[in-house]
Amino acid sequence: MKSASEELKKLRLMAEKSLIKTDQLDKVLAQVETSLERTEARKILDKKHK
């Protein structure tokens, strides 16, 4: 049987990896949102200039 210390280390690593993935996902989603907002703004400007 694994010691409690080993289990805690394993759980800590899993949590850290999960947080890193979450942070990366948040960054990608923010980039996508920004891109969509820019595209929408361009469409509005193009309509105004026509």
Secondary structure, DSSP 8 states (H G I E B T S, - for coil): ---HHHHHHHHHHHHHHHHHHHHHHHHHHHHHHHHHHHHHHHHHHHHHH-
